Structure formats: C-alpha cells, structure tokens
Amino acid sequence: MRQAGTGTGGALVAVVPVAVPLLLLLLLARSPPAAAGDGQKSDARLVSEQFSQAPQKLAFYSWYGSARLFHFRVPPDTVLLRWLLQVSRGSGPTCTNVEITVYFRYGAPPVINPLGTSFPDNTSVQPSFFLKMLHSNASINISHPAPGDWFVAAHLPPSSHKIEVKGFVPTCAYIFQPDMLVVRVVEVSILEPDVPLPQTLLSHPSYLKVFVPEYTQELRLELQGCASNGSLGCPVRLTVGLATLPGNFQKVLTCSGPTQACHLLLPSPPWDRWLQVTAKSLAGPRVSVAFSAVAALTACRPWSVNFQHLLQSSPNQSSNASTGLLPPTPSYQDLDRRGRVGGGSFCLRSFPVLREDVDVVSVRFQPLDRVSVLVQSDMPSVMRLNLNTGMDSGGSLTISMRVNKTAIANTSVVACVTAASPLLSFNASLSCTTGIGGIRPRDQQALWLPMTRPSSSPAAFFQGHPLSLSASSPTANLIIPYPETDNWYLSLQLMCPERPEECEQASVLVETTLNLVPCLNDCGPYGQCLLLRRHGYLYAGCSCKAGWRGWSCTDNSTAQTAAQQKAAALLLTLSNLVFLAPIAISVHRSLLVEASVYAYTMFFSTFYHACDQPGEAVLCILNYDTLQYCDFLGSGVSIWVTVLCMARLKAALKYVLFLLGALVFAMSLQLDRRAAWNTMGPCLFAIVVMVTMWVYRCGRRRHCYPPSWQRWVFYLLPGISMAAVAITIYTSMMTSDNYYYTHSIWHMLLAGSAAFLLPPREQHTKPWACSQKLTCHYEICKNHRDELYTVT
C-alpha cells in the first residue's frame, strides 16, 4: 500500500492497489447513476480509485473531541463519490449493538450538536448531513461531488458521564473505518466562452466544464440547435455545479419542450474554478440527441484602491504594512455616482484586505490603510477574506460591524457573507444567496441527496449569511464555526427602502473587525480551548466544566451556580485535611517517613483540586499537569507505604521497598497516570508481601497474627471496610455530576483507612519520640532483632 499526499490539508490517504477486496471491486464495477446506459457497455471515459485511512476507536460523545475525524481529498472531475463505512466491535460480554452517527461535510469539519445544546448568540449554523448506523457496514453515494477537502466524523451515543477507571472494567471497542471510492472522468470537454461546442447524446451523458474566472458577474449556458433523431425538441437534462454537504447547490435545467434552444442564467457564479456541466438525454434508448452548448461570461469590472506605493516603498517602509500605517489612498471622489472612472463602468468596490497570521488557526483581517469601509447605494463594497490555505477551516470566523448612528439615520446597511463569490445584487427581499438565475423554458428544479436537509434557498449556488445595520441597531455580529476552505467575501450596500432618492448622494463609513479564532472568547471562564489534530490537520474545540455546555461553553441550562462551585471547591480541598489524622498517628508512633508521605499527599491533593476548578473558584500554585502528577503519585505511594508498614518488616528492608515503590510509581504514572493497573499493580504486590509476613508469623507462633481481637475489631476491620468502600466509590460510582462529593468521600475514606491500619508503635519506642542519632554503623538493626517475634 503506497501513501499519497492530499494537498493543502496535509492529511494522508492510502491509494489501494488493484487487488482490493471483492466487495470493493463489486462496488466499483457498478457504473455511476449518471453513466448508466440502458444495458450498454460501461463508459470508457470513467476510471475508479479508492482512498482509505487508518481506523480509529470510537468514543461515547461528551464534547467535540469525542468525535473521530477523518480528512479526505476528492480529486477533480469526480462524477460519483461512494463512502463505504465499516464498523467492527469486540467480542466481549459488554459489546452490544449501539447506534453510530456519521457526519459528512465538504470544505471543513462538520458542525454537530448531538446533545441539543445552544450555540452562542449571532452564530450561523447549517444543519449537518448525517447517517445513523445500526449495522456493521453501510454505504452512501454522492453524485458530482465538489473536489477538495471532505471530512467525515463519527461517534457513539452521548456518554453517561460516568468516570471509568481505565483498564479496571472491561469495555467494548468499536472500530470505525471509512473508505472513499471515486469514479472520475478522464475525458472532459471544455466549454470556451462564446464558442459553440457540438454534442451528441445517445446512451452515455456528456461531461463538460467551463472555467469561471475571478470577477465574473454572470454565466449564461445555452443549448442551441437541439434535435432528437432529426426532429425538433431538446429532451436534455443539464446539471450545473457540484454537490457539497450539508447543502447541495446544483442547478438543473430540464429542456423537454418543442424548442431548439433553452438557457440557464447564473448570476454570481463561483469564481476562479472549473464549473462542471453534465448533459444527459431524456429520450428513450437508442434515440440520439444533438445540440451545441454555448457558455457566455459577463465580466464584472471592480473598482479598487491603487496601492502602487506598496510596491515602490523601501524595505524599511514596508514594515508598516503589518501595523496598518500606510500612506493615504486615492480619494473616493475619483468615482462618480454612476460607478464610472474615465468612462468605464464598475459593478463593485473592492477593498484590499491584509491577512495577518497570528497563531495556529488564528488570523486577523483588516482593510489596508483604513479601518472603515465606504458603503454607498450604487454598488456593493466587497472585502475578500482569504481562507483557502487548507488550515483555516478548524476555527471560527467572527465578523463585527459598527456604524455611527447619526450617519445612518434614514438609511440602512445590508451585508452578506458568502463563500466562493460575492453577492453583487441586493434585492428588495434582502436574500443572501448567490447564483439565483432564470431558466427557460421551464422553471428550475433542485436535486437533493437522500437524507440531506435543504437550505432556505435551494435554488442558490451558495447560501450566505445576512447582516444589517440601522439607526436602531448600529452594530452587527456574526460567528461562523468551521468555515469552508475557500475565499470568503463580505458584501455591503446602502439601502433606503422607504425613500430610495435619499440614497443617491448618501455614503456611510462602516467599521469592521474580522478575525479567525480557534475558539470564541477562548471558551469563556467555564471552558478550555483545546487544539485537536488529525494527521497534519489542526482544529479546535471547547471542553466545558461546571455543568456548562455548548459549542463555546455558553449554555448554562445545566450549569452549577456560584455557590455550588464554591461548595465543590471547598469539599474537594478541605476533605484532604482528614490526612492530618494519619499524620498525627504516624508521628505519635515514630513513623516519620509515613507521616512525610501523608503530608505530601495532603498538600498536593489540596492544591491540585483547587487548580482543577472552573470559573472564579480556582487557585493554581504550579502548572496544572505538575499538580495532577504529584496528586496521583502521592495517592499511590500513600497506599504503598501503609500496606508495607502493616507488614512490620525490618527497617532496612522496609525503607528500601519504600524507595523502590516510589520509583516504580513515578515511572508507571509517567507512562499513563490514569491506567488502573499502574497503581493497583504495586499495591497488590505490597499486599502480597504483607500477607506473606503475616502467614509467616502465624506459622512461627502457632496462632493468628495479629493475636489481639481488639486489634481486629477496632482497627483492622474498620480500616479494611473503609478502604473497600473507597475503592468501590472510586471505580464504579463517580460521575461528572457527583464528582465533587464522591471524590471528597474518597479522600476522607483513604485518609481514614490509613489512620486505622497503621500498626501500633514498638514497645521500646516512647510516644512522640524522635529517632535517636546513630552513633555507630552497627546500631541500625540493634532494636529490631526480635521484631518478628514481638507480640503486638
């Protein structure tokens, strides 16, 4: 299997050799729906390819990071895209049939909301295209997909918020792998502007494409001289455009009347790309249809500010471009009210925009040499935002506009944010769509894929995002999560719905703030913005705390109140004060090493949970990861020294095991601090050592050890019971909702069990006595000679 890159996205896909599985061969062998030919041979112009990625283990959904993302790149001239979705699961008793949700989107990761939470205000979100799988395998077909980046995301049902100890309870692994199979055309006829291209349809469709350059105002496609078996008539279905998800913005022209010509008019077609055109005969089998296809482009002449001084500036002066300190630009007086300069007509004002890369998935856009944008009524003012690097679709595009109230007293400013091409004509309904045109002789029809949800304007190539400014609402904001990889355009125009004559001499300056940010407001005080990665592709998501939910942690429907947050912080921190009991008992019984370990655990557990709180109730004295590591290390070593202390080993052996155990814990927690056996393994070894020593004493003394029934009833049994309850709570009862009090109980039970299980002091040691200084090397084992035989 050889690897192949996929362009700007940076993801890797695998091109499968000819020897693919039988199922895939059967799928590929089928001709695409557009190429079916009434029993005829398959179209020789079509070739098949397959792409795949490494499978991933699915997780139950709790936030966007729970979804597994796959990044593919569809090659140009693809007429059929088939997704083959494969799911495999383990064979354990916990493995059952679960519903798997799979999302598809073109140009950017899908924006999903399985929990039904609310988005931030002014957020524009399109419904996601998704598929629910109840079986192990499924497939989906997309005709005429758009070339470029495609994303697939999958997850299990929403999680139960139960905190499971890794490796302690057997879980079921659900493995998901999507395969992308494409059928593309290797022979495509190119439509040159104003040049008729003769075509003849019989059993197979004709594949055409026309290049739409930048600043194209209108595209007109016309079928001329149509004849079916020599008679008049044009039974042809013309499909223009490419399918994207979640919306399908194709245009379909059906010519079936007794006429020799029909045409399709497309205002504001997508700029600077090839537009795919497919012509299919609607006549019966073995009926030929002949026609000539003609494409006519209407150019749009932009009026833009002249920045020749940028090219003529010295290197020292060029540094001012990043700060916006540029020389003045030509005056707007050069442009008259009819949009003419020197006799030439214009259709838009183009404002050059400076793109400043700030950080990963963080970009700042600003107009060159000015903050405000001049808006008039005769033509739209357009700003282009370059988001086509392939690494800009993993954040959120934020647009903020502001206007002076006095300057817009009797007028209003309407704006439209679109991808691929700007909106060049604002109509009375203020519809924010591109590519709406007329079709003759019959009205247009929209082809929708199964299970897709149509946008509000199915006739448009692209559905935009509208904004408006007025005296009553002088500010407007828009948030677009995960914008598609493309050139985005902000179009603004002055409107006077009541008195159009007032707009003829009016002009308004609009201040704009345009940014691409990883997370909106850095997920707020109750969330954390995390940068996620899939191969070379980076995208951001918010992980929320304290019951807050939503895309940017702004949904407070289940949020904790300030009093609840303070109570949770106090419970999790003050519950560690119970460790004062085993510390005092250890010092009283001259177990200074054990007391030091308990003090270490109490200190770092207290400040770790003080740092782990959201909102205002947070205090971090060290790095969060450092505090967490020290807390986990202290908990494990505390159990280790307590159990070994109960074994009543010789001092030299006991302290050697103390040190070795601490080193083993440090190593295992560095490997994976949340794995259950990294902590339970050393602790079980300590219990084996303790039981071995107790059995040895029982055999030597011929009676049970410890011999005192009071020791069993009042110390060992309560301590063991508290430890058992603590382990039960820690492994099976904790959830994200009850964490603050169940984990506090775990703290108290752990400290309480250590206080009960610590062995009594030795008979020759006085209470609160400090260790005597060793006067010679041989006094180390002086008072421990008979330790194995001492009855305590």
N, C-alpha and C positions, 0 to 999 in steps of 0.2 A: 504494500500500500504506500503510495507516494503522497507527499504533502504538497499542497499548493496554497499560496497566499491569496487573500481575498481583498486586496486593495487597501483603501484608506482605513477601514475599520480595524485592521490589524489582527482579526481573528484568523484561525487556521481551519481549513476544511480538508477533508480527505477525498480524493478522487478515486473511486473504486475501479479496479481493473475490469476487464471484460468478464472474467469468471466471477460473477456475482451470484448470490443465492437464487434459487429457482423462482421464489416468489417475486423477487425484484425484477427478474427477467420477464416474467409474465406480465407484470405491471407496465414495464417499459415497452413490451411488444405491442401493447394496445395503442392504436392511433389516438391522438387527441381529438376531442369532440369537434374542433374546428376543421380537422383534416379528414373527417370521415367521408367516405366516398361511395356509399351505396354498393358495398361489396367489391369495390375496385381495389387495386393493389395499394399498399401504403405509399405515402408521399415520400419520394426520394430526397426531397429538399430538407427533410427533418432528421435531426440527429438527437440521440439521447445521452444524457450524462447523469451521474449520481454523485451526491456530496453527503458527507456524514461527519459527525463529531463524536467525541468520546462520551459515553453515557455518564449520567450524573444520578446520584441518590436523591430522591425527592424527600421533602420535609413537610410537616404539617404547617399551615400558614399562620403566622403571627404578625409579620411585617414584610416589607418588600424583599428584604434579604432572604426570606424563607423560600421565595420562588427561584427556580433554577432557570437561568437564562442561556439561550443558545443563539449564536450570531452566524448567519449565513449571508452569502452574496450571490444573487441571481445574475447570470450572465445576460448580455444584451440579446435582443431578438428572440427571447423566450416566448413561446406560444402556450405552453402548458407547464404548470408547476404542480407537482404532486408531493404532498407530505405523507410519509409513511411513519406512523407513530408506534413505537414498540415499548411495551412495559413488561418487565419481569419482576417477580417478587420471590421472597424466600419461601421456604417450606416449613417453617416453624409453626407451632400452635397459635401464635399471635397473628399470623398472616391471614387476613380476610380480604374480601373484595371491598375496595374503597373507591370512591369517586375521585378521579383525577381531572383537574381542569387545566386545559392547554390554551394559551393565548397566542395570537399571531398579530404581527404589525409590521408595516413597511416603514423604513426610514428611522425608526427609534424603538427603544424597548416599549412594550405595551404598558399603558397606564391602567392599573387594575385596582379593584376595590372589593375584595371578597367579603370583608367584614361589614360593608354597608356604612362606612364612616363618612363624615362630611369633609369636604375639601375647604381650603382657605377661601376667603371672600375674593371675588374677581378672578377665580380660576376657571379657565375654559378647558373642559374635558370632553372628548368624544367617547361614545360607548365603545367598549372593547369587543373585538371579534374573538369569540372563544368557542371551545368544543369540550364537552364533558364526556369522559371515557369511563365506561363501566366494564369494559373487556380489556384483554391484554393488548390488543392491537387495533389500530384504526388508521384511516387514510382520508385525505381531503384534497380536492382538486381546485386549482385556481387558473382560469383561462386568461391569457395575455397579462401576466404579472409584470409589474414595473421592475426594471433592472436596478440592481443596487442592493443596499443593506436590507435584510429581513431578519426579524427577531422572533424567537419562539420562547415562551415562558411557561413553566408548568409547576404545579404544586398540589399537595394533598389538601383535604378539607381543613378548615380552621382548627387550630390546636385547642386542646382543653386547658391550656395554661398550666398544666401540671409540670412541676420541676422534677425531672427524672435524673437520677444519678447515672452517669454514663458507664455502661458495662455492668451495672448491677442487675437490672431487669432485662430479660431478652426482648429485643424489639425486632420488628419486621422491616426489612429493607426493600423499598420499591425503587427499581432502577428504570430510568426513562431515557430513551434514545430516539431522536428524530432523524430520519433520513430524507434528504431533499432530492427528488428526481425531477429533472427538467427536460423538456423537449423544445429545442430551439431550431430556428430556420437558418440555413446556411446560404440560401439564395433569396435575397430580398430586393425587390425592385425599388429604385429610388425615384421619388417624385421631385422633379426640379420645378421651381416656381415658373408658372405660366407656360409650361411645356407639356402638351398632352401626352399621356402615356397609354398606348393601346393595351387592352387586357381582354382575355377570353377566358370565361369560366365554364367548366364542364363538371367534373366530379370533385376537384380539389379547389380550395379557396386560393385567392391571390394575396400575397403578403407584400405590402408596400410600406414605405416610411418616408417622411418628409422632415427635413431639419428646420426647426423654428429658431431663428437667431434672436439675439437679445434685442429689445425694443421693437418687438412685433406687436402691432396693435390689434390685428385681426387676421384670421386664417379662414380662407374660403375653399372648401373642397367641392368639386362639381363632377358629376358623371355626365358625359356628353355622348351623343350618338348611340344610345343604348338600343340594342336589337337582340331579340330572342328568337333563334332559328330563322333569322331573316325578317321577322315581323317586328312592328313597333312594340315597345314595352321595355321596362327595366326592372325585372324581378331580381333585385340585388339588395343584400343587407350589408351596409358599410359600418364597421365598428372602428371607432377612432379613440385612441387613448389607451391607457394601461390600467390594470386593476391594482389598487392599493387597499390595504386594510388598516383601520376598520371600515373605511368607506370605499366604494367603487365608483370612480368618477369617469367612467367611459361614456362616450356618446354613441348612439346607434341611429343610423339613418336607414330607413326601410323604403325602398323605391319599388312600388308594385303597380302604379297606375299606368295608363296608356300614354306615356310621355317618353320623350327621348332624353330628357335631362332632369336631374334633380341635384340640389346642392345642400351643403351644410355650412353654416356660418358660425365661427368660433371666435368671439371677442376674447382678448387677453389670454391666448393660449400659453402653455408653459414655455418659458424662454430657455434658449441655449441648450437644446436637447433634441433628440430624434423623437418624432411622434409616430407611433405605429398605427398603420391603417390595414384592416383586413376586409376584403371583399368576398362575400360568399353568395353563391347563386341560390335563389329561392325557387327556381324552376325545377321540374321533375328530373329524374335520372335520364342521362343521355340527351339532355337539352342544353345546347351551348348558348351562352350569353356574352355578347361582345359590347364593349364600351371603351371610352377613353377617359382616364382620370386626369383632372387638372387641379393643381394647387396654386392658389393666389395668395400672396402675403402683402399685407398693408403695413408699411413701416411706420413706427412711431418715433418722431424726432424729439429727443429730450433737450431741454434747456438746463445746463448745469453750470456751476460756478467754475471759472477758469482758475486753475491752480498751477499755472506755469511757473510761478515764483518758487514752488516747492522744488521743482527740478533745477532751478537756477541758483538756489541757496547754497551757501557754503556748508561744509561738514559741521562747523560749529553752530550754524543757524538751524540745521536740520534737526537738532536735538529738541527744538521747541515743539516739534510736531506731536510728541507724546504728551505734552502738557497743555496743548491747545493754544499756545501763544503764537499765533500765526498772523502774518500781515493782513490787512483788510482785503476783502474780495470785491469784485465788481458790484456795482450798485444794481438794485432791482429796477432802477429807472430805465436800464437798457432794454427791458421787456415791456412792451405796451400791453394794453388790456385785451387785445386780440391774440396774444401769445405769439407775437412776431418780433423777430430781430433781423433787421436788414432784409425784410421781405419774406423770410422763411417762417413756416408755421410750426408750432410745437404742440405736443399733447401732454407733457408732464414737466414738472420742475424736479430735477434730480439733485439731491443734496449728498455730496460725498460724505461718507462716514468712516471715521477712523476706528479700526478694530485694535484693541489693546488687550493682549493676553495677560491676565493677572496671575492665574494659578491653574491647577488641573480643573477642567470643566468650569472655569471662571474667566469670563470675558467682559470687557467694558466697551460699549459703543458710544461714540459721541460725534456730532457733526463737526467737520473741520472748521476751525477759526470762529465758531459761534456756538452758543448754547441754544438759541431759539431758532425755530424754523418758520419762515414766512409762508402763510397759508392764504390763498385767495380763492375766488369762486370760479374763475375761468378754466382752471385745470388743476389736477391734483398735484400736491407736493409729495414726492416719493423719496424714501430713505431705504437703502438696501443694507440688510444685515447678513453678513457672510457667516453662515452656519453649516458650511458644506465640507468641513475638514474631516468628517467621519468620527471625530472625537467630541463633538459639541452636543450630541443628542442625549447625553446622560445627565443633563442638569435641567434647570428650569429657566425659561426665558421670561424676564419681567420687564414690562413696559409701563412707564408712568408719564402722564402728560398733564401739563398745568397751563392755564391761560389767565390773564388778568380779567377780572370781572368787568371792569369799565370798558375794556376793548371789545367785549363780545355782548354788549347789552341787548341788541335786537337780532343777533345772528347766532349761529351755532356752527361748531366744527365737527364734522363726521370723519371718522378714521376707520381703516380696515387693515388688519394684519393678515397677510396671506403668504403662502409659500409658492415658489416656482415662478410666479409672475404677479405684478401688482394689479390692483383694481384701478382701471383707468376711467371708468364712467360710473359716477354715483347717481343712482336713480332716485325717484321720489320715495320709494319704499325703503331706501337705505339698506338694500340687500347686499350682503358682503360675500359675494361669490364671484368666481372668475370662470370664463368660458361659457357663459349663457348666450346662446345664439338661436337663430331661427332655422327651421328645417322645412324644406318644401320637397314634394307636395304634401307630405303627411307630417304630423307632429312627431317630435322626438319620443323615443322610448328609452327607458333605463333598464339595463341588465344588472340584476343584483345577484350576488353569490348566495348560495344557501346559508342560512343562519347569520347573515350579516344584518346589521341594523342601518337603514338608510339615514343619511344626514337630512337636515332640514331642507336642503335643495338638491335633490338627486340629479337635476339637470346640469349642475355645475361641474367643471373640472375639479375645482378645489373649493372647499368650504372655508371661508375666512372667519376672522374673529372681529366683530364690530366694536367700536368705541365711539363716544360722543362727548363733546364739551359744550357747555352753555353757561349763561349767567347764573343760573340756579345750581349748576354742577360744574364748577370750573376745574375740577381735577378728574382724572380717569386713570384707572389702573387695570392691568391685565397680566395674568400669570398663565403661562403655557408649560405644563410639565412635559419633559422629554420631547422637545420639538424635533420634527423630522430633519434629517440631514438634507439641507437644501439652502438656497438663497431665499431669505425671508424679506418681505417688503412691508413697510409701513406707509400707507397712502392716506393723505389728509386733504380735505377740501372744505371750503367755507360754503355754508348753505343758509339761505333765507327762505324758509318755507312759506311765510306769510307775505313778505314783500320782497320779491326777487330783485327789484330795481335797486334796493339798498345795498346789495352785494357787489354791484358793478365796480364801485370805487373803494370798497372796503378791503382791508387786509388785517390779519391777526398774526401776532407772533406767539408761537406755541413752544413752551419749554418741554423738552423730552429727556427722560432718563431711561436708558436702555442697557440692560445687563443680562448676562448669562451666569447664573449662580448654581452651585451644586445643590444646595437646599435653601428653601425660602426662610429667611431670618435665622439661618443656622439651626432650624428645627425648634426654635424657641427655648424657653427655660426648662421645659419638660421633655426635651428630646435631645438626641445626639445624632449629628450628621456623619454618616459612615460612607466611605468610598469603597465601592464593591468592584470586583474585577472578574471578567470572563475572558481568559486568554489575554490578549492585548487591549481589550476594550474596557473602559472605565465608566462607571455610572454611580450615582449617589442615591442614598435612601435614608429615611429618618427612622430611628429606633426610639420609641416613646417610653416614658416612665410615669409612675404615679397614677396610672389609670387613664392617662391621656392617650388619644388615638388619632388616626387620620394621616393623610399624606404628609403634612407638616407638623403633626402633633398639636393640632388646633381644636380637635374635637374633645370637648370636656364633658360629654354625656355620661361617662363612667369615671370621671377624674376624682381623685381624692381632694378633699378640702384642705385648706392650710392647717387647720387643727389636726386633721388626720395625718398629714405629712409630718408635723412636729411630733405627734404621738408615736408614729412609726420610727422616727429617728431616735427618740428617747428610749423606746423599747429595745431597739437593736443595739444601742450603745450602752445604756445603763444595765442591761441584763448581763453584761460581761463583768460587772462588779461582784457577781457571785464567785468569781475566781479568787476573791480575797479570802474566802473560807479555806480552800486547799493551800493557798499561800501561807496563811497563818498556821495551819496544822503542820505544814512541811517545816516551817521554821521552828515550831514548837518541838518537833521530833528530830531536829537537826538534819533534815533532808534539804540542804541548801540548793543543790543542783535542781531538784524537782521544783522547789519554790521559784527558782530563776526561770525555768521553762514556763510555769504557770503565769508569772508576771509578764513574760514576753508575749504569751498568747493573749492575755487580757489587754495589753497595751495596743497591739496591732489589730486585734479584732474590733476594739472600740473605734479606732480611727479609720479603719477600713470601712466600717458601716457608716461612719459619719461622712465619709467621702462618697459613698455609694448612693447617697440620697439625691433626688431631683429637686429642682426649684431652689428656694431660699435656704432650706434646712440642709446645708451641705458645708463641710469643712474638710479640706484636704491638706495635710501637712507634708505629704510626699506624693510622688507620682501614683496614680490610681493603680497601675499594674504592679508596682512595687508593694503597695499596701495589700493588695489581694494576695500576692505570692506569700508575703510574710504571715498573713492570716491563715492561709491554708497550711503553711509549714508549721506554724505554732500549734494548730489543732492536731495534726498528725503526730508531732513529737510529744505533745502532752499525753496522748493515749499510749504512746510507746513507753515513756518513762514511768507512767503509772503502773502499767502491767509488769514491767521488769522490776519495779520496786516491790511489787507484791511477791515476786519470786524469791526475794531475800537471798540474792547471790552474794558472793564475796565482793568486797568493794572494788577491787581492781577489775574483776570481770564485769561488774555492773557498769562501771564508768566507761570501759572500752565499748560495751554494747550500746551505751547511751550515745557515744560519739559516732560509732558506725551507723546506728539507726538514723541519726540526724543527717549524715551524709547521704544515706540511701534515700531518705525523704526529699532532700534537696534535689537529687538527681531525677527522681521519678516525677516530682511536681514540675520540674522544668520541661520534661517530655510532654506531659499532659496533666495539668493540675486538676482537671475535672473528671478524670477516669477513676472509677471506684476502686479498682484493684491496685492502683498506685498507692493508695492509703491503706486499704484493707490487707494487702499482702504482708507488709511489715508488721502490722498489728496482729495478724493471725500467727505469724512467726513468734512474736512476743508471748502470745497466749500459749503456744505450744511449749515454749521454754518454761513458763510459769507452771503449767500443768505437770510437766516432766519433773520439776523440782518438788512440787507438792507430792506427787506419787512416790518420788524417791524418799521423801521424809516419812511418808506413811509406811513404806516398806521397812525402813530402818527402825522406826519407833513402834511398829505393830499396832498403830491406831491412827485415826483420821487426823488430818492436818488441814487447817488449824484445829487444835484439840478443843478449844473453848466453844461451847454452844452459844455463849453470849456474843462471841466474835462473829459467828454465822448469822445470828438472828438480828443483831442490832447494827451490823456494819456491812458484811458481805452481801447478804440477800437484798437489803435496800439499795446498795451501790450497784449490784448487778441488775436489779429491776429498773433503776433509773437509766442505766446505760442501754438496756434493751428498749425501753420506751424512746430514748433519744434516737437510737438507730432506726426504729420504726418510723418516727416522725420525719427524720432526715431523708429516708429512702422512699417513702410511699405517701406522705400526707402533705407535702409542701406544694403549693401552687403560687402563681404570681399574685393572686388576690390575698391569700392568707400568709404570705411570706413573712411579713413584719412581726407577726406574733408567733407563728410556728417556729421560725428561726430563733426568736428570742427564747422560746421554751427550750430549744436545742442547746443554746448557750448555758442556761441555768441547769439543765439536766447533766450536761457534760461536766460542768464545774462541780455540781453536787455529787455526782458519782465518783469523781476523783477524791473529794473530801472523805467519802465513806470508805473507799477502797484502799486508801493509803495505809500501810501496815503500822502497827504501834512502834514506838521508839524502842531502842535496845535497852536492856536492863542496866547496862553500865553507863548510859548516857543520861545526863540530867536535862530536865526540860529547859528549853530556850538556850541551851549551851552551845556555844560556838565550837567549831572543831579546833582542837589543840594543835599547836605548831609541832611539826615533826622534827625531832632533834637529831634523829639518825635515819638512815635509809631503811633500817630493819623494823621500824615501828609501824610501817604501813599495814601489816597484817597482824599486828600484836593482839588487838582486842577482837579479832574476828575468827579466831582459830576454831572456836566451838559454835559458830553461828548455825551450822546445820543441825546441831543437837539441842539448841536452846528452845524451850517450850514457851511460846508467846501466845 
